[in-house]
């Protein structure tokens, strides 16, 4: 078990006085299977009124507006979370049973449809089909598919952007966790396996000392359904363990961005992000 303190600072620098802004933040984790939130709070500057709720996908949302002129919007989300390794029970599930489950429940239907971001290129569809054809167990097929996508992609910043699609990332075989997750989702859904996008954090240093603060970043991985929801990190080709902290789930990144909003003003904006993760006793 790990006890992790996460400090996520983000916001926008504007080119001048913005008269108003309207925003949503999804930066606070939820207590769920494998993790317990001991403390969480988001500070917003300039100070504004906010409305907190849980959205359709189960993510915690801070909705707020700032109606006074401001040159900067700053959010600091601080959380203390106990994280345990996830335990996956062996499932005996056929492709036919999986298809029946996916077609009978609204949740799974929503996670089987492709989105603009996850729609996979033909080469990825063929790869997923070839792997699925070798397995009578869709759970084993899903694991091999995600591992194959992770092995085929090189993690590298600067080749894709926040709006990039799976097809665009595959064309250069480079991208970040968001891109690799979108490709894995597209591959899984193409063979009929319901899958969802997970946003959160990954402590980057497995052997970090107690009290050591490490520079981190937001992270993304997949969960697929094969009798139960099962998580996997295709970027690092590892199971979800006690270094992963879940914040939100959705169909793709568009359902779970850490910060999204609009503002009134004739000026450009520059996003800033900093994440610190500390292992505590």
PyMOL commands that set and color helices and strands:
alter all, ss='L'
color gray80, all
select helices_A, chain A and resi 95-104+106-110+122-133+138-152+166-172+177-190+253-255
alter helices_A, ss='H'
color red, helices_A
select strands_A, chain A and resi 2-18+20-25+35-45+50-54+60-66+70-83+154-155+174-175+195-202+213-216+218-225+229-233+238-239+244-250+259-264+269-280
alter strands_A, ss='S'
color yellow, strands_A
deselect
rebuild
show_as cartoon
